[in-house]
Amino acid sequence: MFGAIGSGGMILLIIVALFIYKKGGGKLQPVKDHHVIYWGAALGLLAASAGTALAQIGTVSTSISDSLNAQSGTVGPVGAGAVALILILIGFGTKPAMTKDLIVGVALPGALSTAGGLLAIPVTVLASVLHGFGA
């Protein structure tokens, strides 16, 4: 319908939508409140297949997981499932805020896929849909 968009094009579209949301937007408002988490998750999923300039977006979940695991000496081991569930609680259990929701959204796909099991199923399905649409 729109022609070939590509993963890089999809990432740029999401970034423009988030920028418009931050500035107040006009009549077309694709982003509202907690929707930033979903757009951030799409951004994180697409970043895995993006070019080198945008591929660093997908490493946010690794940074968060590493920082939590660095504390394992004081609180005990922190598994990948715990990191994913903590991100879900932070994202949906607090008031919507652009920066927090974007960071959680970008980190969530990587954390869910690392956790595996039932938590990885939504990431696998959404990644297939997004890559099929964006290719």
C-alpha positions in Angstrom: 0.0 0.0 0.0 2.8 2.5 0.9 5.6 0.8 -1.0 8.8 -0.4 0.6 9.4 1.4 3.9 12.4 -0.5 5.4 13.4 -0.8 9.0 15.3 2.5 8.9 12.3 4.3 7.4 10.0 2.8 10.1 12.4 4.0 12.8 12.5 7.5 11.4 8.7 7.5 11.2 8.4 6.5 14.9 10.9 9.2 15.9 9.0 11.8 14.0 5.7 10.7 15.6 7.3 10.9 19.1 8.7 14.3 18.3 5.3 15.6 17.2 3.8 14.1 20.4 6.4 15.9 22.5 5.7 19.2 20.8 1.9 18.9 21.2 1.0 17.7 17.8 -1.9 18.7 15.5 -5.0 16.9 14.6 -3.1 13.6 13.9 -1.9 12.3 17.2 -0.7 8.7 16.9 0.9 8.8 20.3 -1.0 9.2 23.6 0.0 8.7 27.2 1.3 5.1 27.7 1.4 4.6 23.9 5.0 5.9 24.1 5.9 2.5 25.6 4.4 0.7 22.6 6.1 3.0 20.1 9.4 2.6 22.0 9.0 -1.2 21.9 8.5 -1.0 18.1 11.6 1.2 17.9 13.6 -1.3 19.9 12.4 -4.2 17.7 13.2 -2.4 14.5 16.6 -1.3 15.7 17.8 -4.9 15.7 17.8 -4.9 11.9 18.7 -1.3 11.3 21.9 0.1 10.0 24.9 0.7 12.3 23.9 4.3 13.1 20.6 3.1 14.6 21.5 -0.3 15.9 22.8 1.0 19.2 19.2 1.8 20.2 18.6 -2.0 20.8 21.4 -2.2 23.4 19.4 -0.3 26.1 18.1 -3.5 27.6 21.6 -4.9 27.9 22.7 -1.8 29.8 19.8 -2.0 32.2 20.3 -5.7 32.8 24.0 -5.2 33.3 23.4 -2.4 35.9 20.9 -4.6 37.8 23.3 -7.6 37.7 26.1 -5.4 39.1 24.0 -5.1 42.2 23.7 -8.9 42.6 26.3 -8.9 45.4 24.0 -6.9 47.6 20.5 -8.2 46.7 21.3 -11.6 45.2 21.2 -12.7 41.6 18.8 -10.8 39.3 17.5 -13.0 36.4 16.4 -11.9 33.0 12.7 -12.6 33.8 13.0 -10.3 36.8 14.5 -7.5 34.7 11.6 -7.8 32.2 8.9 -7.8 34.9 10.5 -4.8 36.6 10.5 -2.9 33.3 6.8 -3.8 32.8 6.0 -2.6 36.4 7.9 0.6 35.9 6.3 1.3 32.5 2.7 0.6 33.3 2.6 1.1 37.1 3.7 4.7 37.1 2.3 7.9 35.6 3.0 8.4 31.9 6.2 10.4 31.2 7.8 10.7 27.7 11.4 10.0 28.7 10.7 7.1 31.1 8.2 5.4 28.8 10.5 5.7 25.8 13.4 4.1 27.7 11.2 1.3 29.1 9.7 0.8 25.7 13.0 0.5 23.9 14.4 -1.8 26.6 11.4 -4.0 26.9 11.7 -6.1 23.7 15.3 -7.1 24.5 14.5 -7.9 28.1 11.5 -10.0 27.2 13.3 -12.0 24.5 16.2 -12.6 26.9 13.8 -13.8 29.6 12.4 -16.4 27.2 9.4 -18.6 27.8 6.0 -16.9 27.8 7.5 -13.5 28.1 9.3 -13.9 24.7 6.1 -14.8 22.7 4.8 -11.2 22.2 8.2 -10.0 21.1 8.5 -12.9 18.6 5.0 -12.2 17.1 5.4 -8.4 17.0 8.9 -8.6 15.5 7.5 -10.8 12.7 4.7 -8.3 12.0 6.9 -5.2 12.1 9.6 -6.7 10.0 7.1 -7.9 7.5 5.5 -4.5 7.3 8.8 -2.6 7.3 10.7 -4.7 4.8 
